[in-house]
């Protein structure tokens, strides 16, 4: 099949997306697909003085991955990326991105964060009849907004930490006791997430979260173990435990090899594993998710489980969780990508 792997963009998770895109691109190539890798924001420029037939681009003998794919400890400089396209304020999609997506049999979404997981691109593709991996625009928007996600969790009986949400400039009418978690309402990869143990740390955490969003979530801190569960077409994968060597599971610990100990399958009693998987599947249904996703959980010292959020386009980097869970079932990375792709085409 002719496949566009779509990565990059202008979210704070840009580097993670490019790393995911490189791995997905190489996996699909190994499966015999005519895959190309595009940065959704920078697009593809014709060679000077030459304009190829749009379909022939999929036949090019070229390594589209190039030098892409490494993730630094620091978040990317988005202003620097935007400066590479003076017309970026007029059209989010880079040159020829839409044309190439329309010429493909499917788009493999390797985007993360804003304008990748918030449903806007999915809605655009639906209007244009472009097939893509992952869930649709409605469920993408529901899962991206942590406040709405939590409301749906509560309604459907899925345990989640106590929380309040408020907008910039709005007076706080409720409080959560210290320690608490402060996070941007629509962020990802733990960007804009802090633990606050004092009033001073709380004010600093709010300022950091408001850098990335005009709405924040303040959430009960759960002291205990952290887990994640992938769900594919409604069925939970093995549970993975995440144990950072220092601090919590922040941007650095997520993407720097060796920063976190990950155990899959997690060492849990059978009934506790089943409970977490059951809630992961319930969250998948409650958010109207399709194709695949990943749910994050905490378990406190008393063994109580809490669902934190859903990730509709989970990372597919060298340290990502979903590929490790698939591997625990004997599914290689290449096979995982193929399965996701086939489910989308169906």
C-alpha atoms as one frame of an Amber mdcrd trajectory, in Angstrom:
protein
   0.000   0.000   0.000   1.005   3.629  -0.471   1.362   5.015   3.066   2.102
   8.511   4.368   3.595   8.424   7.867   2.681  11.833   9.297   4.897  13.203
  12.077   6.444  16.389  13.461   4.141  19.392  13.680   4.279  22.258  16.143
   3.339  20.700  19.477   5.697  20.407  22.445   5.853  16.684  21.589   7.352
  17.331  18.149  10.604  15.434  18.805   8.716  12.441  20.203   6.497  12.438
  17.117   9.468  12.474  14.746  11.068   9.574  16.618   7.793   7.616  16.438
   7.513   8.445  12.746  10.989   7.139  11.939  10.313   3.792  13.601   6.868
   3.396  12.024   8.211   4.349   8.581  10.994   1.776   8.782   8.595  -0.901
  10.050   6.168  -0.333   7.174   9.000  -0.346   4.638  10.155  -3.688   6.013
   6.625  -4.997   5.426   6.847  -4.044   1.765   4.695  -0.912   1.844   5.499
   2.138  -0.310   5.875   4.405   2.693   7.018   8.019   2.884   7.628  10.089
   6.031   6.370  13.672   6.108   6.593  16.474   8.639   2.990  17.700   8.701
   4.104  21.307   9.186   7.159  21.503   6.919   5.765  19.300   4.150   7.486
  18.261   0.940   9.020  20.597  -1.634   9.610  19.532  -5.224  13.201  19.483
  -6.427  14.044  22.820  -8.002  12.971  22.943 -11.650  11.258  19.560 -11.422
   7.743  18.604 -10.365   7.174  14.869 -10.002   3.913  13.118 -10.629   2.352
  12.959  -7.155   1.975   9.156  -7.213   5.577   8.622  -8.373   6.828  10.099
  -5.100   5.854   6.855  -3.359   8.179   4.983  -5.768  11.246   7.088  -4.935
  14.322   5.211  -3.743  14.988   7.425  -0.762  15.428   7.144   2.978  12.734
   9.550   4.159  13.860   9.142   7.758  17.163  10.920   7.110  18.611  12.288
  10.323  15.273  12.556  12.112  14.271  10.816  15.283  16.440  11.697  18.280
  14.781  13.129  21.393  16.746  15.530  23.590  16.175  15.990  27.294  14.724
  19.421  26.588  11.447  20.227  24.845  11.843  21.428  21.226  11.999  25.107
  20.306   8.680  25.501  18.480   9.309  29.157  17.571  12.412  28.031  15.713
  10.365  25.450  13.802   7.671  27.987  12.922  10.316  30.379  11.617  11.118
  27.820   8.903   7.718  28.496   7.297   6.773  32.191   6.935   3.297  31.165
   5.684   2.608  28.926   8.675  -0.014  31.277  10.084  -2.121  30.833   6.921
  -2.130  27.028   6.724  -1.028  24.478   9.318  -0.360  21.824   6.671   3.017
  22.132   4.967   3.524  22.160   1.191   1.911  19.192  -0.614   0.970  17.365
   2.602  -2.729  17.167   1.756  -2.046  16.164  -1.872   0.212  13.320  -0.794
  -2.226  12.145   1.900  -5.025  12.101  -0.689  -2.845  10.065  -3.057  -2.073
   7.483  -0.362  -4.059   4.405   0.606  -3.809   5.429   4.263  -2.071   7.876
   6.587  -0.289   6.418   9.610  -0.650   9.063  12.306   2.624   9.413  14.214
   1.604  12.823  15.585   1.462  13.563  19.312  -0.003  16.451  21.272  -1.710
  19.566  19.904  -2.944  19.397  16.294  -2.261  15.683  16.289  -4.337  14.200
  19.066  -6.960  16.922  19.506  -9.136  15.835  16.565  -8.566  18.775  14.204
  -6.512  16.851  11.645  -8.816  13.844  11.953 -11.844  16.044  11.181 -10.051
  17.507   8.166  -9.200  14.034   6.862 -12.785  12.843   7.368 -14.051  15.685
   5.183 -11.512  14.802   2.505 -12.103  11.051   2.589  -8.551  10.284   3.772
  -8.115   7.011   5.703  -5.969   7.312   8.835  -4.870   5.276  11.846  -6.077
   5.942  15.375  -9.421   7.127  16.617 -11.805   9.665  15.056 -12.088  13.413
  15.631 -14.777  13.265  18.341 -12.995  10.745  20.561  -9.654  12.469  19.942
 -11.092  15.731  21.274 -12.719  14.023  24.273  -9.521  12.253  25.316  -7.272
  15.270  24.725  -9.236  17.346  27.252  -8.326  15.848  30.625 -11.264  17.581
  32.323 -13.837  16.062  29.949 -12.107  12.683  30.182 -12.403  12.745  33.957
 -16.070  13.710  33.798 -16.704  10.690  31.574 -14.651   8.434  33.860 -16.738
   9.494  36.855 -20.013   9.030  34.941 -19.031   5.516  33.831 -17.780   4.388
  37.240 -14.075   4.430  36.367 -12.070   5.524  39.440  -9.947   8.640  38.871
  -8.141  10.978  41.298 -10.171  13.839  42.800  -9.648  17.015  40.787 -10.660
  20.574  40.050 -10.322  22.455  36.761 -10.213  26.193  36.207  -9.203  28.710
  33.571  -6.548  31.398  33.627  -7.826  34.405  35.579 -10.692  32.428  37.115
 -10.969  32.417  40.899 -10.390  29.041  42.545 -13.587  28.109  44.381 -12.355
  24.658  45.424  -8.997  23.357  46.573  -7.074  20.090  46.543  -4.852  19.411
  49.558  -1.059  19.143  49.204   0.665  17.341  47.693  -1.180  17.708  44.397
  -0.538  17.388  40.694  -0.911  20.451  38.466  -1.168  19.863  34.734  -2.151
  21.630  31.537  -5.662  20.492  30.616  -4.783  19.516  27.050  -1.063  18.743
  27.263   0.818  15.514  26.673   4.138  13.777  27.417   3.979  15.276  30.932
   4.788  18.710  29.492   3.395  21.331  31.873   2.968  18.793  34.685   4.328
  19.406  38.201   4.011  18.049  41.733   3.258  20.782  44.283   3.887  20.188
  47.990   3.775  23.782  49.213   1.938  27.003  48.385   5.063  28.344  46.667
   5.474  25.206  44.551   1.770  25.361  43.719   1.996  28.920  42.392   5.059
  27.988  40.353   3.305  24.879  39.002   0.273  26.928  37.939   2.499  29.377
  36.082   4.231  26.500  34.293   0.957  24.793  33.325  -0.561  28.047  32.057
   2.389  28.413  29.689   0.907  25.559  27.659  -2.843  25.954  28.089  -5.434
  28.464  29.310  -7.034  25.778  31.486  -5.436  23.588  34.147  -6.289  20.477
  36.125  -5.312  20.270  39.803  -5.445  16.650  40.855  -5.121  14.591  44.020
  -1.592  13.175  44.316  -1.569   9.367  44.404   1.414   7.908  46.228   2.094
   4.467  44.840   2.887   2.535  41.671   2.304   3.665  38.081   1.004   1.474
  35.270  -0.104   1.739  31.667  -2.299  -0.460  29.483  -2.672  -0.421  25.723
  -6.057  -1.282  24.233  -6.375  -2.497  20.650  -9.826  -2.672  19.082 -11.368
  -2.767  22.559  -9.138  -5.510  24.019  -6.530  -4.718  26.689  -2.880  -5.661
  26.229  -0.636  -6.789  29.127  -0.146  -4.232  31.941   3.238  -2.500  32.097
   4.680  -0.956  35.290   6.659   2.296  35.075   9.230   3.116  37.770  11.407
   6.216  37.136  14.821   6.056  38.790  14.431   9.700  39.863  11.348  11.864
  40.327   8.125  11.127  38.468   7.409   9.998  34.912   8.181  13.377  33.299
   9.330  14.286  29.768  12.961  13.363  30.436  12.164  10.050  32.139   9.752
   9.058  29.371  12.164   9.406  26.476  15.741   9.054  27.728  16.831   5.389
  27.629  17.719   4.019  31.062  15.869   6.736  33.000  12.938   4.460  33.888
  12.556   0.789  34.790   9.654  -0.725  32.842   8.343  -4.169  33.687   5.978
  -5.991  31.354   3.929  -7.889  32.252   3.732  -5.980  35.544   4.301  -8.056
  38.673   0.777  -8.000  40.073  -1.734 -10.532  41.383  -3.869 -11.938  38.579
  -7.030 -10.288  39.923  -5.348  -6.856  40.122  -4.066  -7.188  36.558  -7.584
  -8.062  35.452  -9.029  -5.082  37.317  -6.670  -2.606  35.628  -7.330  -4.154
  32.209 -11.089  -3.996  32.829 -10.918  -0.287  33.638  -8.701   0.333  30.596
 -11.324  -1.265  28.358 -14.094   0.706  30.078 -12.170   3.952  29.539 -11.690
   3.018  25.874 -15.463   2.592  25.536 -16.386   5.656  27.613 -14.258   7.937
  25.409 -15.650   6.329  22.195 -12.131   5.319  21.141 -11.361   3.262  18.052
  -8.408   1.350  16.600  -5.966   1.647  19.525  -5.032   3.797  22.522  -3.211
   3.623  25.860  -4.547   4.295  29.364  -2.417   5.446  32.313  -3.061   4.368
  35.910  -1.839   4.840  39.469  -2.302   2.366  42.314  -2.007   3.672  45.877
  -0.465   1.898  48.882  -3.840   0.306  49.681  -4.118  -1.261  46.224  -6.789
   1.146  44.951  -6.548   1.807  41.206  -7.068   5.230  39.569  -7.280   5.962
  35.835  -5.393   9.160  34.988  -5.975   9.707  31.273  -6.032   8.213  27.783
  -3.480   8.629  25.004  -5.090   8.313  21.572  -1.823   8.224  19.598   0.617
   6.508  21.987   4.332   6.940  21.441   6.086   4.495  19.148   9.650   5.457
  20.092  12.504   3.153  21.216  11.381   3.605  24.862   7.602   3.655  24.321
   5.212   1.517  26.334   2.740   0.178  23.759   5.407  -1.681  21.713   6.699
  -3.283  24.927   3.194  -4.477  25.791   2.734  -5.924  22.298   6.124  -7.645
  22.584   4.929  -9.365  25.767   2.333 -11.073  23.537   5.003 -12.078  21.037
   4.114  -9.292  18.598   7.101  -7.557  16.985   7.153  -3.809  16.371   6.720
  -4.375  12.639   3.718  -6.641  13.274   2.203  -4.079  15.653   2.389  -1.344
  13.000   0.899  -3.677  10.397  -1.984  -4.599  12.694  -2.772  -0.939  13.441
  -2.653  -0.119   9.739  -4.928  -3.001   8.724  -7.465  -2.111  11.412  -7.604
   1.455  10.073  -8.067   0.314   6.473 -10.865  -2.074   7.513
